[in-house]
Amino acid sequence: MATLLRSEVRAILQPAGTAQYRGAYCPPGVPFAEVRRGPFDGKADIAVRVGIDGEVPKLMTFGGGQVVYEYDGRDAKGRAVYRYAPNLSSSHRDVMNGVAEVYAENALKKAREGQS
């Protein structure tokens, strides 16, 4: 891991918690657990800059702002924990529709195999 500057803390990206995924879009046929998953979950080699108020940014964005992670406190290691925020991520609906297509294709494949 890289050395942190004095004004930085380590951060980790995690799946959405209840506060982040409540009311998020979930197409038919897709398990709701898929809604929690963000594209960068588990990434831990991130440094965030602490503001002059001593706080880290409330939001972290990727992909030109299409993917949003929301600050959710510190973990036992003192890292800033950011959770995927599907309701704030403009790409979420498109991603979920893609996931729904994969689930539908797999269901169709299983149905065909069952008829053979």
N, C-alpha and C positions, 0 to 999 in steps of 0.2 A: 504494500500500500504506500501511496505517496505521503510525504510529510505534509501535515496541515499547517497553514498559516495561523497566526494568532487569532485572527477574526473568523476562523472556520471551525466547523464541527463535522464529524462523520454523519452520514445519513444512510438509511436503508429504505428501499421501496417494498411495500407489502400489499397483499390483496386488500380489497375494500372491506371495511368493517360494517356493522349494521348501520351506523350513521351515514356512511357513504353510499351504500347500495339500496337503501330503503326507497322504493318508488322508481327504481331504475328500470329501463326498458328491457324486457325479456320476451323474445318471440315464442310462439307456441312450439312445443316439442323440444325446447332447450332446457336442461336442468338449471334451476335458478343459481346453483353454485357457479356456473360459468360466468354469471354477471360480475362476480367478485374479482375475477381474474383480470389483471392489467398486463399490458404487453411488457412491462419492465420489472415485474415483481421479482424480488430476490436480489436485485442489483444492490450491492453494498459498497462499492468502491466510489462513492459519491461524497463530495465535500460541499457543504452549504455555508454561505457567509452569514455570520451573526450581525444583525443590524446594530445601530448605535444605541437602540433601546434594549439590547441584550437578547432579542428574540430572533428566531429564524423565520424565513418567509413562510406564510401560511399556505401558499400553493407552489408547486413545482410543475412546470409544463414541459412537454416534449412535442416534437413533430409540428412545430409552428403553432403551438397552443392547442392542438387537437386532442392531446392526451394529458390529463391533469391528475396529479397526486396531491392529496391534502394532508397537511401536518396533523399528527395525532399524538404528540407527546414524545417522550424519550423512553428508550428501552433500558434494560438492566446494565448495558454496556455504555450508556450515556449517549448513544446515537440518536439523532433525530429520526423519528419514524414517520414516513409519509405513506399514506394508503391511497390506492387507486380510487378515483372519484368518478364513477361512470356518469353521474348526473351532470357533471361539469365538463365532461369530455365530449367534444363535438363528433369525434369519430366513433363513439360507442355504439350508436344505432347501426351504422354500416358494418362494424365488426360483428355485432350480434346477429345481423342478418346473414353474414357469411358463415358464422358458426351454425346457424339454423339450417343452411344449405347442406353443410357437412353432415349434420345429424339426420337430415331427410335422406340424403344419398346412402348413408349407412343403413338406415331402416329399410330402404328399398332393396338394397343388396341382400340384407338378411331375409327379407320376405321372399325374394327370388330364390335364395338358397334353400329356404324351407319348402318351396314348391317343387324342387327338383327330385 
